[in-house]
Amino acid sequence: MQLEDINNFTLDLTKNTNKKMKKSLTILAFASALAIAACGPSAEEKAAMEKKKQDSIATVEKAKADEIAAAQMKADQMKKDSIANVEKMKQDSIAAAAPVKKGGKKK
């Protein structure tokens, strides 16, 4: 019976140790998670990130505005060139339709 009592004591000790170890590991994991969360960016770092974000947005907006302006200038130039070509074609047509004078009448 003594051997059986020793085995039961050993099993009980092992079970208690495992429960305590699991509880300790759970508490340690929870504390680690809290510590990592507490180590987030400071107010200055958050402000710097926000400023960087706003600067990036401003850069994109400026590039977009510049691109729109360039496209508008190109469209305006194409319109002017087209009008000039139409005028030239009109003048060429008028010149071609004018009666061609061949030498004067001979008397």
Rosetta silent file (secondary structure, phi, psi, omega in degrees, C-alpha in Angstrom):
SEQUENCE: MQLEDINNFTLDLTKNTNKKMKKSLTILAFASALAIAACGPSAEEKAAMEKKKQDSIATVEKAKADEIAAAQMKADQMKKDSIANVEKMKQDSIAAAAPVKKGGKKK
SCORE:     score description
SCORE:     0.000 S_00000001
   1 L     0.000  -26.945 -179.470    0.000    0.000    0.000 S_00000001
   2 H   -67.200  -38.365  179.741    2.885    2.360    0.556 S_00000001
   3 H   -65.415  -39.257  178.941    3.979    2.122   -3.049 S_00000001
   4 H   -66.651  -38.504  177.554    0.463    2.910   -4.170 S_00000001
   5 H   -64.961  -39.287  179.239    0.330    5.939   -1.849 S_00000001
   6 H   -65.417  -43.475  178.753    3.626    7.225   -3.243 S_00000001
   7 H   -62.399  -43.322  178.415    2.349    6.850   -6.827 S_00000001
   8 H   -63.196  -42.150  178.087   -0.873    8.712   -5.995 S_00000001
   9 H   -61.453  -42.732 -179.975    1.099   11.497   -4.293 S_00000001
  10 H   -64.633  -42.278  178.789    3.381   11.787   -7.325 S_00000001
  11 H   -64.499  -42.940  178.419    0.412   11.956   -9.709 S_00000001
  12 H   -63.552  -40.374  179.628   -1.297   14.601   -7.576 S_00000001
  13 H   -64.168  -41.904  179.704    1.913   16.628   -7.396 S_00000001
  14 H   -65.524  -43.212  179.836    2.353   16.428  -11.186 S_00000001
  15 H   -62.753  -44.745 -179.773   -1.250   17.524  -11.834 S_00000001
  16 H   -65.101  -40.074  179.601   -0.936   20.479   -9.469 S_00000001
  17 H   -64.525  -41.890  179.350    2.389   21.498  -10.984 S_00000001
  18 H   -63.699  -41.991  178.827    0.930   21.363  -14.515 S_00000001
  19 H   -64.324  -42.742  179.277   -2.057   23.518  -13.492 S_00000001
  20 H   -65.321  -38.128 -179.064    0.201   26.045  -11.805 S_00000001
  21 H   -67.797  -43.147  178.930    2.515   26.112  -14.825 S_00000001
  22 H   -62.882  -42.582  179.332   -0.369   26.642  -17.247 S_00000001
  23 H   -64.110  -42.361  179.387   -1.749   29.419  -15.057 S_00000001
  24 H   -64.017  -43.552  179.191    1.699   31.038  -14.809 S_00000001
  25 H   -65.335  -37.570  177.873    2.216   30.849  -18.575 S_00000001
  26 H   -64.149  -44.869  178.816   -1.225   32.324  -19.218 S_00000001
  27 H   -64.203  -41.257  179.200   -0.533   35.230  -16.873 S_00000001
  28 H   -64.093  -42.129  179.170    2.891   35.744  -18.450 S_00000001
  29 H   -64.581  -42.452  178.770    1.421   35.734  -21.978 S_00000001
  30 H   -63.953  -43.694  179.026   -1.286   38.221  -20.960 S_00000001
  31 H   -64.294  -38.905  177.889    1.252   40.496  -19.285 S_00000001
  32 H   -63.940  -41.867  178.769    3.476   40.329  -22.382 S_00000001
  33 H   -62.763  -42.111  177.471    0.561   41.291  -24.616 S_00000001
  34 H   -64.074  -41.329  179.906   -0.232   44.261  -22.385 S_00000001
  35 H   -63.611  -41.492  179.178    3.410   45.339  -22.358 S_00000001
  36 H   -66.187  -41.772  179.375    3.603   45.219  -26.145 S_00000001
  37 H   -65.775  -35.425 -179.680    0.350   47.164  -26.473 S_00000001
  38 H   -71.723  -19.505 -179.047    1.585   49.757  -24.003 S_00000001
  39 L   -89.372   24.494 -179.990    4.724   50.245  -26.069 S_00000001
  40 L   -68.356 -178.612 -177.850    2.762   51.727  -28.973 S_00000001
  41 L   -65.060  144.815  178.611    3.682   54.996  -30.647 S_00000001
  42 L   -78.245  175.296 -179.979    3.875   58.088  -28.487 S_00000001
  43 H   -62.204  -38.337  179.293    1.854   61.238  -29.145 S_00000001
  44 H   -66.211  -40.882  179.308    4.828   62.803  -30.950 S_00000001
  45 H   -66.116  -39.450  176.967    5.246   59.742  -33.150 S_00000001
  46 H   -63.162  -42.045  178.509    1.522   59.760  -33.935 S_00000001
  47 H   -63.982  -40.412  178.853    1.722   63.468  -34.818 S_00000001
  48 H   -65.065  -41.099  178.620    4.737   62.827  -37.043 S_00000001
  49 H   -65.025  -40.234  179.184    2.918   59.981  -38.806 S_00000001
  50 H   -65.441  -41.030  178.509   -0.161   62.185  -39.322 S_00000001
  51 H   -63.923  -41.890  178.486    2.004   65.008  -40.701 S_00000001
  52 H   -61.182  -41.777  179.448    3.715   62.556  -43.052 S_00000001
  53 H   -63.373  -46.324  179.982    0.308   61.316  -44.190 S_00000001
  54 H   -64.104  -39.625  177.351   -0.953   64.869  -44.802 S_00000001
  55 H   -62.347  -41.362  179.722    2.254   65.757  -46.693 S_00000001
  56 H   -63.964  -43.368  178.526    1.808   62.686  -48.862 S_00000001
  57 H   -62.708  -43.143  179.306   -1.802   63.617  -49.605 S_00000001
  58 H   -62.482  -39.843  178.880   -0.741   67.179  -50.463 S_00000001
  59 H   -63.024  -43.888 -179.821    1.946   65.878  -52.822 S_00000001
  60 H   -65.641  -43.137  179.317   -0.539   63.652  -54.632 S_00000001
  61 H   -62.215  -41.126  179.134   -3.093   66.474  -54.881 S_00000001
  62 H   -64.898  -43.730  178.882   -0.455   68.845  -56.306 S_00000001
  63 H   -61.975  -39.782  178.895    0.658   66.240  -58.845 S_00000001
  64 H   -64.172  -45.600  179.444   -2.965   65.679  -59.827 S_00000001
  65 H   -63.409  -41.171  178.553   -3.566   69.427  -60.258 S_00000001
  66 H   -63.430  -40.973 -179.922   -0.361   69.786  -62.294 S_00000001
  67 H   -66.046  -40.741  177.843   -1.370   66.906  -64.529 S_00000001
  68 H   -64.193  -42.910  179.292   -4.825   68.382  -65.087 S_00000001
  69 H   -62.668  -42.576  179.204   -3.308   71.773  -65.911 S_00000001
  70 H   -63.764  -41.712  178.854   -0.863   70.194  -68.367 S_00000001
  71 H   -64.644  -39.245  179.172   -3.675   68.257  -70.060 S_00000001
  72 H   -65.376  -43.202  178.511   -5.763   71.427  -70.306 S_00000001
  73 H   -62.272  -41.703  179.522   -2.852   73.352  -71.839 S_00000001
  74 H   -63.852  -42.633  179.051   -2.294   70.544  -74.345 S_00000001
  75 H   -63.712  -41.938  178.289   -6.000   70.502  -75.246 S_00000001
  76 H   -62.342  -42.914  179.831   -5.990   74.280  -75.702 S_00000001
  77 H   -65.095  -40.682  178.206   -2.921   74.080  -77.938 S_00000001
  78 H   -63.344  -38.658  178.613   -4.493   71.302  -79.999 S_00000001
  79 H   -64.033  -44.596  178.533   -7.637   73.414  -80.393 S_00000001
  80 H   -62.453  -43.729  179.205   -5.583   76.411  -81.567 S_00000001
  81 H   -62.695  -40.209 -179.909   -3.637   74.228  -84.001 S_00000001
  82 H   -64.682  -44.156  178.605   -6.872   72.733  -85.328 S_00000001
  83 H   -63.053  -41.489  178.829   -8.409   76.178  -85.851 S_00000001
  84 H   -63.369  -40.736  178.600   -5.233   77.330  -87.607 S_00000001
  85 H   -64.904  -40.721  178.702   -5.326   74.258  -89.882 S_00000001
  86 H   -63.499  -44.210  178.812   -8.987   74.885  -90.740 S_00000001
  87 H   -61.712  -41.872  179.694   -8.218   78.518  -91.568 S_00000001
  88 H   -64.390  -43.549  178.924   -5.272   77.454  -93.744 S_00000001
  89 H   -63.648  -38.619  178.410   -7.391   74.883  -95.547 S_00000001
  90 H   -62.124  -47.304  179.548  -10.111   77.494  -96.041 S_00000001
  91 H   -64.002  -39.155  177.821   -7.633   79.961  -97.549 S_00000001
  92 H   -63.647  -40.677  179.155   -6.181   77.217  -99.764 S_00000001
  93 H   -65.364  -42.201  178.627   -9.671   76.302 -100.989 S_00000001
  94 H   -62.514  -43.246 -179.603  -10.485   79.952 -101.746 S_00000001
  95 H   -65.413  -37.519 -178.842   -7.215   80.329 -103.620 S_00000001
  96 H   -72.135  -30.723 -178.123   -7.837   77.148 -105.591 S_00000001
  97 H   -81.652  -18.593 -179.167  -11.389   78.191 -106.512 S_00000001
  98 L   -64.280  139.909 -179.740  -10.397   81.636 -107.765 S_00000001
  99 L   -63.655  135.141 -179.514  -10.393   81.846 -111.528 S_00000001
 100 L   -84.669  126.110  179.503   -6.954   81.487 -112.905 S_00000001
 101 L   -90.768  123.726  175.420   -6.107   84.348 -115.222 S_00000001
 102 L  -100.551  145.091 -178.797   -4.216   83.309 -118.263 S_00000001
 103 L   -10.012  153.468 -176.897   -2.488   85.982 -120.085 S_00000001
 104 L   -71.049  174.249  179.489   -4.505   88.976 -121.204 S_00000001
 105 L   -72.228  139.300  178.784   -6.369   89.318 -124.530 S_00000001
 106 L   -96.653  138.272 -179.579   -4.189   89.924 -127.476 S_00000001
 107 L  -106.264    0.000    0.000   -5.255   92.533 -129.893 S_00000001
